[in-house]
Amino acid sequence: MGFDDIVGNGRARSLLRMALRRGRVPSSLLFGGPRGVGKRATARVLAQALNCGRLSDDACGECESCRLIAGRNHPDIQEIEIPAGKSGVSIEQAREIKSLAYLRPMMGRRRVFIVDEAEEMSEEAAHSLLKVLEEPPLFTHIVLVSDQPVLLLPTIRSRCQVLSFLPVSDEDVERALRDRGVEGERARLLALVVHGDLERALEANGNAVEAQRDQAWVLFRALTREGDPSGLLRRFAFGRRKEVAEDLTRMLELLLAFGRDASLLAEKGDPRFLLNPDRSNEIRECAAVLGPEGALRVVGALHRAAAAMDRMANTGLLAAVLSARWKSAAAES
């Protein structure tokens, strides 16, 4: 895999290739942006390009170094992930990075450390890395990968060259799915649903996305007093906070898409602009029950719940509040 094989974020890829050609790749990098837009894959290609035996500004994918890195078997490349049972990158892992960063590469030209979910790093681990991030040796690169870089300590961010990643366009997601054999209409719907999260769309060809969309539809129908959403919402009360929060955020995005479609149809809008055209008849029935004002109240409640995600640490409580708001919004319709 090379930079051209990564979908979307052409500007970020161009900047890295330019830095490689000039021999000026920063030693401390922060790849920040939404989940699933290729940050980790780009970091891995960068590690390959820094050690590629054939190319100077990309990874050939065929030399021994590129193949070892792709298989996560290169002695000079380490991908740091949160250990099982831990809430973030540990102090032990930070100390290991520090101890290895100053050792010359064993096989390649550069040592590269890719730290995934860097925002989950413990404060102790973050402080431990400050020195090596500020003054790493010339042969070492540290790439922090984060879905929420704003959560990193300011002292960490200030020591890194930040490269921002954007959501992949719907067109690029659809094209990538089609290239992988997903049929046309299904590829288009998945691209609309995942909001630029290509990794999510590619997981099991989108089966997980479709399963979650089905669950979201059950919840949305509850707004029209056809059921009770509390049962499905209980699953957001437990589990690792970040995973639960991501799950609830995706559910809210799906519900908002149904709400916008219902509002569009309630206002007699053009069905060509539906985000869920495959469910147009069912959404039309919900829109008829809610009416224009009821649909707007539902969308408003969902927007307020989405905004509360940034303020409320207890996702179980948020789910309960959301359920109460839904029932109130539906009862008024």
N, C-alpha and C positions, 0 to 999 in steps of 0.2 A: 504494500500500500504506500502511495505517495501523497503529496498534498493535493494533487488533482483528483484523487479518489475520495476526498472528503467533501461532503455535500454542504453547500452554503458557506457563509462567512469568508467570501473571497478576499475581502480586505485584510483580514487577520492573516490569511495564508500568504498573501502577497508581501506583507510586511516581514513575515518570518523568512521568506525566501530571499528578500532583499538583504536582510541582516546576515543570512548565511553567506550570500555572495560576497558581502563586504567583510566577512569575518568579525562581525560586531553583534553577535547574539548576546543579549544581557545574561549575566550569570544568575540573577534572581528574577524570576518571572511570575506573574499572577494572571492566570487565565480565568476571567470572570464572566459569567453570563448564565442564562437559564439552563435548566437541566435538559440533557438530551440533544444538544446542538453541536456536539463534536469536539468539546474541549479536551477530553481525555485522549481521544483518538489523535487530535492534532499534536498533543504533547508527546505521544508515542512516536509519531512520524518525525517530529523535531529531534527526538533522541536518536532515531535511525539516521536522519540526515547529518547530524553532528558526527556520526561514526561511520557513514556509508563509505564503502571501498571503491565506489564507481562515480558517484555524483558529488558535486560540491554544494548544491542548493536544494537538494531533494533526497528522498530515499528511493533507491532503485528497487528495493523489495526482493532482490535476488542474491545479493552477496551474502557471505556468511554472517556478517555483522547484522544486516537487516533481518535475516531470517531468525537469528538468535533473539533479537529484541522483540520481534513479532511473537515468538513463542515464549517470551518472558524468561529466557534462559541466559541472557547476556550478563556476565559478572559485573559489568560496570553500570548497568541500568537497574534501578530499583523503583518499583511502583509501590508506594506506601498507602495501605488501606487501613480502615478502622478495624482493629482486631475483634473477633467474635466476643460478644458479651461486654464490649466497651462502648462508651458513648462518644468517643472521639479519638483522634491520634494521640497516643500516649507519650509520656515523658521518656519512656524507654526507647520508643521509636525515634523521638527527636534526638536523643543522645547517640543512637546508632548512626543517624545521618551526620551528626557532628564528627563522630569518630572516623567515618569513612570518607567524608568530604575532602579531607586534607591528604588522603592517600592517592598517589598517582594511579591512573587507570591500569587495570591488569591486562586488558586486551585491546581496547579501543583507544581513540584519541581523547574522549571526554567521558567523565562520569556524569550521569544524569539521575536526579531524584525527582520522581513525579509523586506529589502528595495529593491524593484525592480527598474530596470533602474537607478541604483545609479549614473551612469555617467551623468545623466540629472539633478542631484542635483544642486540647485543654490549655488553659492560660499558662500553666507551668511549662508545657511543651512549647508553646509559642515563645515565651521568654527565653527558653533554652536555645531556640533557633536564631534569635536576633543577631548574634555576632556573626554566624556563618552566612546569613542572608546579607549582611552589610558588607562583609569583606571575604567573599568566597575565593578560593584559589582559581587561577585562570582556567584550569582544566575541569572545573566542576560547575554544573548548572543545576539549579533547584527550580522546579516548576510547581507552583501551588495551583491547584484546580479547585474552583469554588462556584457553587450555584448562587451563593449569597455573599459576595466578597465584602459587603458592608458590615458583616458580622465579625470579620477579622479585626484583630487589634490594629489601631491606627499605626502603631510602630512597625507592624508587619507589613502593612500596605505601603508605607512610605519607603521601605527598603526594596520594593519590587517594581519592575517595569510592568505596568498593567496593560493587558491586551483584552479588550472587551469583545465578547461574542454575542451575536444577536440570534433571535429565533430564525430557524430555517424557513424560507418562504413556502407557502402552500404549494406553489407550482413545483418547487424543488423537491419537496416531500413526495408529492404525487409522482413525479418523474422517477425518483429513487425507488418507490414502491413498484412502479410498473417495470422498471429494470430488473426487479427481483421476482417478477412473475405474478404480482398481484393484479387482478383484472381491473379494467378501467373504472367502473362505477365504484367498486369497493375502494380502490386507491384514492379516488377523489373524496369520498366520504371520510376516510381515515385522515387524509390531509387536513380536512376542515376541522376534525375533532381534536387532533393533537396539538394544535396551535404552535407549530414550529418545533415540537419535540420529536425529532426524527427517530431517536433511539426507541422511544415509546411506540412509535408506529411500526418499527421493525421487529419488536419483540413478538415472537411467534406469529409473524405476519399480521399483527394487530388484533389477535384473538383476545388478549387481555383488555385492550381498549374497548372492543365491542362488548365484552362482558360487563365492563364498568358502565358503558353507555346504557346497556339494558337495565342495570341497577338504578342509574340516574333517572331513567324513564319511569320506573316504578315509583320512585320518590316524587317525581314531578306529577304523576297522576294523583298522588295523595293530596296535592294542592287543590284538586277539584273535588275533594271529599269522596274519593273513590277508595281510600285506604288510609292507613296510619303509617307515617314515616319513622316512628320511633324505633321499630325493630331494626331496620337497616342502619339507623344512626348509632345504635349502641356499639357497633364495632369500632367507632371512632373514640370510644372512651378509654381504651387501653392500648398498649404497645409503645414502641419507641417513638418519642415525640416527633422527630423529624419525619419518619416514615408515615406516621398517622397524619401529620400535617400536610404532607405531599398528597396523600390519598384524598384527604378532605378538600384540598385546594382543587384537585382535578375534578372531584365530584361537583364542586361549586361551578367550575367552568362549564361542565356538561349541562348542569341545570340552567345556568344562564343562557346557554345556547337554545335550550328548549323554551325558556321564558321569552327570549327575543323573537323566536319563531312564532310563539303564541300571540305575542303583541302585534307582530306584523300581520298575521292572518286576522286577528280581531279588528284591526284597522283596515281590513280589505286591501292589504298591500300586495305587491307583486310576488307570487310564490317562487319566482326564479331566484330570489334573494334568500331563500330559506337555508339555514345552516344544517338542517336535518331533512332534506327533501324526501328521503325514503320513508319518513314517518308523517308525511304531510297530512294524510287523512286523519290519523289519530290526534295530531296536534290541532287540527281544525276543530275536532270535537271538544278538546280542552279549551280552545279559544272561545268557543260558543258558550261554554259554561262560565268562564271567567269574565268575558266581556272585555272591552278595551281598558276600562279603569281597573278591573281586577287583575288583568295581565300586567299592567304597569305597576300595581302594588306588589305583585309577586316578584317582578324584576327588581324593584327597589329593595325589597327584603333581602334578596340574594346579593345585591351589590353591597348592602350594609354588612352582611355576614362575611363577604369576601374581604371587605376593609378591616373587619374585626380580627381576621386571621393574623394580622401584623401586631395586634395589641394583646391578644388573649393567649396565654401560655397553655391553658388547660383546654385541649381540643375536645374533650368529653363535654365540658361545660358549654363550649361554643356550639357543639352539636345540639345540646338541649335548648339553648337559646334560639338556634336556627329553627328547630322543630316548632317552638312556640310562635315564632314570627310567621312561619308558613301557615299555621292553623289560623292565626289572626288575619293574615292577608286573604286567605281563601274564604274565611267566614264573612268577610265584608263584601265578597263578590256576589 
